[in-house]
Amino acid sequence: MQVVILTDIQLKNELLGTTSSLPQNVIWVEELSELRNHKDADAFIDLLFKKDHLTTLKALLPKLVVINSVIDTLSETNPSFVRINAWPTFLQSNLIEASSAEESKKQSTEELLSLFNKKIEWLPDEPGFVTPRIISMIINEAFISLKEGVSTKQEIDTAMKLGTNYPYGPFEWAERIGMNHIQALLQKLAERQPRYTSFISAG
């Protein structure tokens, strides 16, 4: 299986983090336009997915197209894609959350990601999957605590790492994931559930 992966160096390193040897037949690209040069490949992974990638990615169907789309669902992108949670830091895990509307694509996606020692947890096609929702709410609560003067950013990060054994504190995690991602997910979820209303600020 030849796979083309659109990525940056950070997500590439996370994807390869638990891989003992570099998988063969993998083509790494950094520009969306480069995908067109490899139309004969068997599968494509877009770890840098944005909605303006849709036209290019749709042209690659019916090949397997896997997108890093935590916020936008398959109904908002394309039901023939496979969604995964590949936000920064989440690819460090051996388990990847994913959604697929087509049962026939689940096995091929599992085989594809097994090249990188990753297993898939198939979830309903909902915004945020499970882990990003929870982490975003923790980050949101950390900002509430900061605004209420409960503690400082550094103390909150330290307390969460020591008290819960999380790999990062909430503020550190927000910076690594990208504040824009956290804000966008909370805003999307708050459209249906006010409890997700964002209290995050740059201060």
C-alpha atoms as one frame of an Amber mdcrd trajectory, in Angstrom:
protein
   0.000   0.000   0.000   1.405   3.371  -1.007   0.238   6.249   1.168   0.751
   9.980   0.799   0.727  12.028   4.011   0.283  15.793   4.114   1.851  16.956
   7.349   4.259  19.249   9.137   7.353  18.132  11.034   5.647  18.118  14.452
   2.784  15.814  13.466   5.123  13.638  11.415   7.321  13.088  14.462   4.286
  12.312  16.613   2.976   9.823  14.069   6.353   8.104  13.893   6.983   8.326
  17.625   6.257   4.685  18.427   7.372   3.252  15.099  10.538   1.163  15.305
  11.359   1.511  11.608  10.296   3.978   8.946   7.366   2.485   6.990   8.104
   1.906   3.330   5.909   3.224   0.526   5.102   6.397   2.463   5.412   9.713
   0.673   5.598  12.771   2.923   4.415  16.109   1.525   4.094  19.559   3.070
   1.914  21.306   0.463  -1.649  20.461  -0.515  -0.840  20.889  -4.204   1.673
  18.009  -3.973  -1.148  15.509  -3.452  -2.089  15.900  -7.115   1.349  14.569
  -8.083   0.593  11.216  -6.439  -2.924  10.371  -7.645  -1.948   6.737  -8.168
  -1.324   6.171  -4.471  -3.650   3.845  -2.560  -4.393   6.136   0.370  -4.021
   9.716   1.539  -3.786  11.215   5.021  -4.270  14.956   5.499  -2.960  15.817
   8.960  -3.151  19.550   8.157  -6.807  19.480   7.102  -8.704  22.722   6.580
 -12.022  23.172   4.815 -10.345  24.785   1.826  -8.657  21.394   1.201 -11.988
  19.807   0.309 -11.909  20.278  -3.454  -8.461  18.694  -3.751  -9.318  15.831
  -1.410 -12.639  15.012  -3.058 -10.805  14.591  -6.364  -8.812  11.729  -4.766
 -11.913   9.649  -4.034 -12.778   6.769  -4.178  -9.275   6.146  -2.781  -8.998
   6.071   1.004  -8.831   9.660   2.287  -8.205  10.175   6.019  -8.511  13.697
   7.424  -7.500  15.247  10.724 -10.895  16.804  11.409 -11.742  17.020  15.080
 -14.380  19.747  14.805 -16.036  19.243  11.405 -17.986  16.007  10.982 -18.209
  13.807   7.897 -21.597  15.311   7.069 -19.867  18.704   6.945 -16.872  17.534
   4.909 -17.587  14.353   2.920 -19.203  11.056   4.027 -16.598   9.131   1.999
 -13.705  10.456   4.078 -12.493   8.980   7.350 -12.066  11.424  10.253  -9.385
  11.063  12.916  -8.285  13.022  15.952  -4.737  14.065  15.112  -4.556  17.329
  16.992  -1.022  18.056  18.256  -0.101  15.751  21.193  -2.859  13.197  20.451
  -0.853  11.251  17.878   1.615  10.471  20.670  -0.891   7.866  21.857  -1.075
   4.414  20.292  -4.880   4.757  20.150  -6.516   7.110  17.644 -10.152   8.170
  17.768 -11.860   7.961  14.373 -15.191   8.020  12.559 -16.276   6.464   9.277
 -19.657   6.404   7.582 -18.607   3.462   5.411 -17.950   0.115   7.074 -15.834
  -0.978   4.099 -13.254   1.707   4.898 -12.722   0.786   8.528 -10.528  -2.240
   7.904  -8.363  -0.461   5.324  -7.918   2.478   7.703  -6.905   0.116  10.514
  -4.367  -1.555   8.209  -3.037   1.829   7.133  -2.507   3.186  10.638  -1.073
  -0.103  11.866   1.978   0.837   9.786   2.646   3.378  12.533   1.733   1.072
  15.433  -1.582   2.853  15.905  -4.914   1.268  16.781  -8.292   2.852  16.137
 -11.232   3.432  18.448 -14.265   3.898  16.187 -16.649   6.540  17.490 -19.869
   8.206  16.328 -19.463  11.084  13.889 -19.786  13.865  16.466 -17.798  17.117
  16.813 -14.814  16.711  19.126 -14.861  12.915  19.415 -14.339  12.131  23.138
 -10.848  13.085  24.298 -10.679  16.538  22.661 -14.048  17.383  24.231 -12.850
  16.444  27.690  -9.470  18.152  27.361 -11.115  21.308  25.977 -13.470  21.429
  28.969 -10.566  20.958  31.372  -8.707  23.801  29.670 -11.853  25.937  29.831
 -12.243  25.231  33.548  -8.585  26.129  34.101  -9.220  29.556  32.573 -12.254
  30.010  34.843 -10.088  29.152  37.869  -7.435  31.610  36.703  -9.997  34.419
  36.290 -11.409  33.704  39.743  -7.928  34.000  41.242  -7.808  30.410  42.449
  -4.170  30.066  41.404  -1.603  30.966  38.734  -1.175  29.306  35.358   2.030
  27.582  36.457   0.517  26.332  39.717  -2.582  25.008  37.942  -0.436  23.212
  35.353   1.726  21.685  38.080  -1.257  20.618  40.197  -2.957  18.915  37.250
   0.183  17.066  36.178   0.979  15.864  39.697  -2.614  15.271  40.790  -3.963
  13.540  37.691  -0.761  12.314  36.015  -1.714  14.144  32.815   1.232  14.602
  30.419   0.611  18.367  30.324  -1.107  20.970  32.427  -4.207  22.604  30.897
  -2.483  25.847  29.853   0.522  23.987  28.490  -1.806  21.638  26.618  -3.759
  24.546  25.146  -0.551  26.040  23.774   0.561  22.742  22.253  -2.814  21.959
  20.684  -3.398  25.544  19.609  -5.741  27.941  21.360  -7.603  28.454  18.081
  -8.498  24.740  17.960  -9.770  24.729  21.546 -11.809  27.891  21.042 -13.339
  26.637  17.799 -14.363  23.297  19.308 -15.929  24.894  22.381 -17.808  27.361
  20.199 -19.130  24.536  18.003 -20.225  22.455  20.999 -21.806  25.464  22.744
 -24.240  25.844  19.841 -26.049  22.778  21.219 -24.950  22.765  24.874 -24.355
  26.060  26.748 -22.104  24.256  29.259 -19.374  24.360  26.586 -19.372  28.186
  26.515 -15.753  29.288  26.298 -14.141  31.373  29.027 -10.735  31.201  27.395
  -8.839  34.423  26.899  -5.319  35.356  25.861  -4.618  36.907  29.253
